[in-house]
């Protein structure tokens, strides 16, 4: 009897296991039958293709990328020749995205190639017919207005980042105010307000800040407004002006470096940290990491470039018959003598060449052939607004200023 019971129990376990295996297998089969999620882009359903998504690597060309798809050189030549009116294959650049859609049959043949030079634009090369068809497409863009206000709790970029704003807004604000605000001197607690538009691709993908409609910053106890305005509607050129219509763009930038700090000022008697003696320091030192871009503070012509034991690598720019500037201790010079440079152009990189204890740029300023303190000099301003445009400007900014004043309690 004992053996019979043992046999029955064992038989029951075997049947139960087989049943369990069948149920598991059934579940697996049911899972396989779940339809694939529809994943579409560029107007194609990816479920219909074998999809490869990658980025262009250094040394890649259009030809080398698609030649790996079993396409002969003659066919590649035909493709390049047929699409040349829509797309120049030589402009393919490293780190740009591309997508290949291949057939799902055993040939795995390349059907469509998509190249994306940026987030907004893409090119479709349709190889499914004998004649290759190329299209340039631009994704739909929408704009959403946003208004923020607050106080500085650190640097401008940190404060805006904490507010959930794209980094390019800090760059735009710095550019707008670079002629009137020394951002090294903004203090924690200074107020600001900005009205701006953010760009979205396909109404959902955030693509950064497109433009600034209006702004104010508290600087040295004064409220500094900025409003965009087009004086010549035919040209469409946008410049920024304060609430009285005065241009925000002075002849010289406040500093040759963005987001740095002053470590030494213009003085006739300073103890030199390398030479260990008292001597004049006829410039302003801005400390920044090695490689930081150095900008020319005004438009002009490169008068001299070179190297000396004291100055290290340097560039001197002549702006007109009155003003010249010089930039010392560069790690790299990026311009040549006689070259025309525009205000804000990068002319070199921060370094510590010559007599320097650390990476910085010594910024020197000449007026009528005499070295002067750029921070104390009253510099010329840009071209004022034409009187015939003043009334239109004031009417345009009236609601914007009222809005800024309301959020800032000014």
C-alpha positions as CSV (number, residue, x, y, z in Angstrom):
1,X,0.0,0.0,0.0
2,X,2.9,2.3,0.9
3,X,4.4,1.8,-2.6
4,X,1.1,2.5,-4.3
5,X,0.7,5.8,-2.5
6,X,4.2,6.8,-3.5
7,X,3.5,6.0,-7.1
8,X,0.3,8.0,-7.2
9,X,2.0,11.1,-5.6
10,X,4.9,10.9,-8.1
11,X,2.4,10.5,-11.0
12,X,0.4,13.5,-9.8
13,X,3.6,15.6,-9.6
14,X,4.6,14.7,-13.2
15,X,1.2,15.5,-14.6
16,X,1.2,18.8,-12.6
17,X,4.7,19.7,-14.0
18,X,3.6,19.0,-17.5
19,X,0.5,21.1,-17.1
20,X,2.6,23.9,-15.6
21,X,5.1,23.6,-18.6
22,X,2.2,23.8,-21.0
23,X,0.7,26.9,-19.3
24,X,4.1,28.6,-19.3
25,X,4.6,27.8,-23.0
26,X,1.1,29.1,-23.7
27,X,1.9,32.3,-21.9
28,X,5.1,32.6,-24.0
29,X,3.1,32.1,-27.2
30,X,0.6,34.7,-26.1
31,X,3.4,37.2,-25.3
32,X,4.9,36.7,-28.8
33,X,1.6,37.5,-30.4
34,X,1.4,41.0,-28.8
35,X,1.6,43.4,-31.8
36,X,4.8,45.5,-31.9
37,X,4.3,49.1,-30.8
38,X,4.0,51.6,-33.6
39,X,7.2,53.7,-33.5
40,X,7.2,56.3,-36.2
41,X,9.4,59.2,-37.3
42,X,10.2,61.0,-40.6
43,X,6.9,59.8,-41.9
44,X,7.8,56.1,-41.7
45,X,6.5,53.3,-39.4
46,X,9.7,51.8,-38.0
47,X,7.8,48.5,-37.4
48,X,7.9,48.0,-41.2
49,X,11.7,48.1,-41.3
50,X,14.9,46.9,-39.7
51,X,16.2,50.2,-38.2
52,X,19.7,51.4,-37.6
53,X,20.2,54.7,-35.8
54,X,23.7,56.1,-35.4
55,X,25.9,59.2,-35.6
56,X,28.5,60.2,-38.2
57,X,32.0,59.5,-37.0
58,X,35.1,61.3,-37.8
59,X,36.3,60.3,-41.2
60,X,32.9,59.1,-42.3
61,X,31.4,60.2,-45.6
62,X,28.0,59.6,-47.2
63,X,29.7,57.0,-49.5
64,X,31.5,55.1,-46.7
65,X,28.3,54.9,-44.6
66,X,26.0,53.5,-47.2
67,X,28.7,51.3,-48.9
68,X,28.5,49.1,-45.8
69,X,24.9,48.2,-46.9
70,X,26.1,46.1,-49.9
71,X,25.7,49.0,-52.3
72,X,28.3,49.0,-55.1
73,X,30.4,52.0,-56.0
74,X,28.5,52.6,-59.2
75,X,25.2,52.7,-57.4
76,X,26.7,55.1,-54.8
77,X,27.8,57.4,-57.7
78,X,24.3,57.3,-59.2
79,X,22.8,58.2,-55.8
80,X,25.1,61.1,-55.2
81,X,24.6,62.4,-58.7
82,X,20.8,62.2,-58.5
83,X,20.5,64.0,-55.2
84,X,23.1,66.8,-55.8
85,X,20.4,69.4,-56.5
86,X,18.8,68.8,-53.1
87,X,21.8,67.8,-50.9
88,X,25.6,68.2,-51.2
89,X,26.9,65.0,-49.6
90,X,30.2,66.8,-48.7
91,X,28.4,68.7,-45.9
92,X,27.9,65.6,-43.8
93,X,29.6,66.3,-40.5
94,X,30.8,64.2,-37.5
95,X,28.4,63.8,-34.5
96,X,25.3,64.3,-36.6
97,X,22.6,61.7,-36.5
98,X,21.5,59.4,-39.3
99,X,18.9,56.6,-39.6
100,X,18.8,53.7,-42.0
101,X,15.6,51.8,-42.8
102,X,16.3,48.3,-44.2
103,X,13.9,45.8,-45.6
104,X,12.7,43.0,-43.3
105,X,13.3,40.2,-45.9
106,X,16.4,38.1,-46.2
107,X,18.1,40.7,-48.4
108,X,18.0,43.3,-45.6
109,X,18.3,45.9,-48.4
110,X,18.7,49.6,-47.6
111,X,15.4,51.3,-48.4
112,X,15.7,54.8,-46.9
113,X,18.6,56.9,-45.5
114,X,17.8,59.9,-43.3
115,X,20.4,62.5,-42.3
116,X,19.8,65.1,-39.5
117,X,22.2,68.1,-39.5
118,X,20.2,69.6,-36.6
119,X,17.1,69.1,-34.5
120,X,14.8,70.9,-36.9
121,X,16.0,69.8,-40.3
122,X,16.4,66.3,-41.9
123,X,17.0,64.9,-45.4
124,X,15.3,61.8,-46.7
125,X,16.9,59.7,-49.4
126,X,14.4,57.2,-50.7
127,X,16.1,54.3,-52.5
128,X,13.0,52.1,-52.9
129,X,12.6,52.9,-56.6
130,X,15.1,52.8,-59.4
131,X,15.3,56.6,-59.3
132,X,16.5,57.9,-55.9
133,X,14.4,60.6,-54.5
134,X,15.7,63.2,-52.0
135,X,13.6,65.5,-49.9
136,X,14.5,68.3,-47.4
137,X,12.1,68.4,-44.4
138,X,11.7,70.8,-41.6
139,X,9.9,69.7,-38.4
140,X,7.0,71.9,-37.3
141,X,7.9,74.4,-34.6
142,X,5.7,76.1,-32.0
143,X,6.6,78.9,-29.6
144,X,5.5,79.3,-26.0
145,X,5.9,82.6,-24.1
146,X,7.3,82.5,-20.7
147,X,7.8,85.2,-18.0
148,X,10.2,84.7,-15.1
149,X,11.3,87.0,-12.2
150,X,13.5,86.5,-9.2
151,X,16.7,87.4,-7.5
152,X,20.2,86.2,-8.2
153,X,21.3,83.4,-5.9
154,X,24.6,82.8,-7.5
155,X,25.8,83.4,-11.1
156,X,23.3,84.3,-13.8
157,X,23.6,80.9,-15.4
158,X,23.1,79.1,-12.1
159,X,20.1,81.1,-11.2
160,X,18.4,80.6,-14.6
161,X,19.3,76.9,-14.6
162,X,17.6,76.5,-11.2
163,X,14.6,78.2,-12.7
164,X,14.5,75.4,-15.3
165,X,15.5,77.6,-18.3
166,X,17.8,76.5,-21.1
167,X,21.4,77.6,-20.9
168,X,21.2,79.6,-24.1
169,X,19.1,82.2,-22.3
170,X,22.0,83.2,-20.1
171,X,24.1,83.6,-23.2
172,X,21.5,85.7,-24.9
173,X,21.1,88.0,-21.8
174,X,24.9,88.3,-21.5
175,X,25.1,89.4,-25.1
176,X,22.3,91.9,-24.8
177,X,23.7,93.5,-21.7
178,X,27.4,93.0,-22.4
179,X,27.8,96.7,-23.3
180,X,26.1,98.1,-20.2
181,X,26.4,95.5,-17.3
182,X,29.6,94.1,-15.9
183,X,28.3,90.6,-15.0
184,X,31.3,90.1,-12.6
185,X,29.7,92.8,-10.4
186,X,26.2,91.5,-10.2
187,X,25.5,90.6,-6.6
188,X,23.3,88.0,-4.9
189,X,19.9,89.5,-4.2
190,X,19.9,91.7,-7.4
191,X,16.5,91.4,-9.0
192,X,15.7,90.5,-12.6
193,X,12.7,89.8,-14.9
194,X,12.7,88.3,-18.4
195,X,9.9,87.8,-20.9
196,X,11.0,85.3,-23.6
197,X,9.8,82.7,-26.0
198,X,10.7,79.0,-25.9
199,X,10.8,76.8,-29.0
200,X,9.2,73.3,-29.2
201,X,9.6,70.8,-32.0
202,X,6.5,68.9,-33.0
203,X,4.8,70.8,-30.1
204,X,6.5,68.5,-27.5
205,X,10.3,68.4,-27.8
206,X,11.9,71.4,-26.0
207,X,14.4,73.1,-28.2
208,X,15.7,76.0,-26.1
209,X,15.0,79.8,-26.0
210,X,14.3,81.5,-29.3
211,X,14.3,85.2,-28.4
212,X,14.0,87.7,-25.6
213,X,11.0,90.0,-25.7
214,X,12.0,92.2,-22.8
215,X,14.2,92.2,-19.7
216,X,15.3,94.2,-16.6
217,X,18.2,93.8,-14.3
218,X,19.0,95.5,-11.1
219,X,22.6,96.8,-11.4
220,X,24.3,99.0,-8.9
221,X,21.0,100.1,-7.5
222,X,19.6,101.0,-10.9
223,X,17.0,99.2,-13.0
224,X,18.4,98.4,-16.5
225,X,15.8,97.7,-19.1
226,X,16.3,96.1,-22.5
227,X,13.8,95.9,-25.4
228,X,14.3,94.6,-28.9
229,X,13.4,96.9,-31.8
230,X,13.8,97.0,-35.5
231,X,14.6,100.5,-36.8
232,X,14.7,99.6,-40.4
233,X,11.9,97.1,-41.2
234,X,13.4,96.4,-44.6
235,X,16.6,95.0,-43.2
236,X,14.9,93.3,-40.2
237,X,17.9,93.9,-38.0
238,X,17.1,93.7,-34.3
239,X,18.9,95.9,-31.7
240,X,18.2,96.3,-28.0
241,X,17.4,99.7,-26.4
242,X,16.6,100.9,-22.9
243,X,13.2,102.3,-21.9
244,X,14.2,105.8,-23.3
245,X,15.3,104.4,-26.6
246,X,19.1,104.6,-25.9
247,X,21.1,101.9,-27.5
248,X,22.3,99.0,-25.3
249,X,25.3,98.6,-27.6
250,X,28.3,100.6,-26.6
251,X,31.4,100.9,-28.6
252,X,33.4,98.5,-26.3
253,X,32.4,95.4,-24.4
254,X,32.8,95.5,-20.7
255,X,35.2,92.6,-20.7
256,X,37.1,90.3,-23.1
257,X,35.9,87.2,-21.3
258,X,32.4,85.9,-20.4
259,X,31.8,84.9,-16.7
260,X,35.2,85.4,-15.3
261,X,36.6,87.4,-12.3
262,X,39.0,90.3,-11.9
263,X,42.1,89.4,-10.0
264,X,44.2,92.5,-10.5
265,X,43.3,96.1,-11.5
266,X,45.1,98.9,-13.3
267,X,47.5,100.5,-10.8
268,X,50.8,102.5,-10.9
269,X,52.2,100.5,-8.0
270,X,51.7,96.8,-7.6
271,X,53.9,94.0,-6.2
272,X,54.6,91.7,-9.1
273,X,53.9,88.1,-8.1
274,X,56.6,86.7,-10.4
275,X,59.3,89.4,-10.4
276,X,58.8,90.1,-6.7
277,X,59.1,93.9,-7.0
278,X,56.9,96.9,-7.0
279,X,56.0,98.2,-10.4
280,X,53.1,99.6,-12.5
281,X,50.4,97.3,-13.7
282,X,48.8,99.0,-16.6
283,X,46.0,96.6,-17.3
284,X,43.2,94.5,-15.8
285,X,43.6,90.8,-15.1
286,X,40.7,88.5,-15.7
287,X,41.2,84.9,-14.4
288,X,39.6,82.0,-16.3
289,X,40.4,78.4,-17.1
290,X,43.1,77.7,-19.7
291,X,41.4,77.6,-23.2
292,X,38.6,80.0,-22.4
293,X,37.8,82.2,-25.5
294,X,39.2,85.7,-25.5
295,X,37.1,88.2,-27.4
296,X,38.1,91.5,-29.0
297,X,36.1,94.2,-27.1
298,X,35.5,96.3,-30.3
299,X,35.7,96.1,-34.0
300,X,39.1,96.9,-35.5
301,X,42.3,95.6,-37.2
302,X,44.9,93.3,-35.6
303,X,47.9,95.6,-35.3
304,X,50.3,93.1,-33.8
305,X,50.6,89.5,-32.6
306,X,53.6,87.7,-31.1
307,X,55.4,86.6,-28.0
308,X,57.6,88.4,-25.4
309,X,59.1,87.1,-22.2
310,X,56.8,89.3,-20.1
311,X,53.6,89.3,-22.2
312,X,53.7,85.8,-23.4
313,X,51.5,85.2,-26.5
314,X,49.6,88.5,-27.2
315,X,47.3,90.3,-29.6
316,X,47.0,94.0,-30.1
317,X,43.9,95.5,-31.9
318,X,43.6,99.0,-33.3
319,X,40.0,100.1,-33.3
320,X,40.4,103.6,-34.7
321,X,42.7,106.7,-34.5
322,X,41.9,107.0,-30.8
323,X,41.6,103.6,-29.2
324,X,43.6,100.3,-29.1
325,X,43.4,97.2,-26.9
326,X,45.9,94.4,-26.1
327,X,45.3,90.9,-24.7
328,X,48.2,89.1,-23.0
329,X,49.3,85.6,-21.7
330,X,47.3,83.6,-24.3
331,X,47.7,79.9,-24.7
332,X,46.9,80.2,-28.3
333,X,46.6,83.1,-30.8
334,X,43.7,82.7,-33.3
335,X,44.2,85.8,-35.5
336,X,46.9,87.2,-37.7
337,X,48.4,90.7,-38.2
338,X,46.3,92.8,-40.5
339,X,43.1,90.8,-40.0
340,X,39.8,92.6,-39.6
341,X,37.9,91.5,-36.4
342,X,34.4,92.3,-35.3
343,X,33.3,93.1,-31.8
344,X,33.0,89.8,-29.9
345,X,35.1,87.7,-32.3
346,X,37.3,85.2,-30.5
347,X,41.0,86.2,-31.1
348,X,42.7,83.8,-28.7
349,X,42.5,81.4,-25.7
350,X,43.3,82.1,-22.1
351,X,46.7,80.8,-21.0
352,X,49.6,81.5,-18.6
353,X,52.4,82.2,-21.0
354,X,55.0,84.9,-20.2
355,X,55.2,86.2,-16.6
356,X,52.0,84.7,-15.2
357,X,51.3,82.6,-12.1
358,X,48.1,81.2,-13.5
359,X,45.7,81.2,-16.4
360,X,44.3,84.7,-17.1
361,X,44.2,87.5,-19.7
362,X,45.7,90.9,-19.0
363,X,43.5,93.4,-20.8
364,X,45.3,96.7,-21.7
365,X,43.7,99.8,-23.1
366,X,45.1,102.8,-25.0
367,X,43.5,106.2,-25.6
368,X,45.4,108.5,-27.9
369,X,48.6,106.4,-27.4
370,X,48.4,106.5,-23.6
371,X,47.6,103.4,-21.5
372,X,44.5,104.1,-19.3
373,X,42.3,102.2,-16.9
374,X,39.5,100.7,-19.1
375,X,37.2,100.3,-16.0
376,X,37.3,104.0,-15.2
377,X,37.1,105.3,-18.8
378,X,33.9,106.8,-20.1
379,X,33.5,105.0,-23.4
380,X,31.6,106.1,-26.4
381,X,28.2,104.6,-27.1
382,X,26.6,103.2,-30.3
383,X,24.4,105.0,-32.8
384,X,21.3,106.4,-31.1
385,X,17.8,105.6,-32.3
386,X,16.6,107.8,-35.1
387,X,14.1,110.4,-33.9
388,X,11.5,109.3,-36.5
389,X,11.4,105.9,-34.9
390,X,11.1,107.0,-31.2
391,X,7.3,107.3,-31.0
392,X,6.9,103.8,-32.6
393,X,9.4,102.3,-30.2
394,X,7.8,103.8,-27.1
395,X,4.4,102.6,-28.1
396,X,5.8,99.1,-28.8
397,X,7.5,98.7,-25.4
398,X,4.7,100.3,-23.3
399,X,2.8,97.0,-22.5
400,X,6.1,95.1,-22.1
401,X,7.5,97.6,-19.6
402,X,4.2,97.6,-17.7
403,X,4.4,93.8,-17.5
404,X,8.0,93.8,-16.3
405,X,7.2,96.5,-13.7
406,X,4.2,94.4,-12.4
407,X,6.2,91.2,-11.9
408,X,9.2,93.0,-10.4
409,X,7.1,95.4,-8.2
410,X,9.1,98.3,-9.6
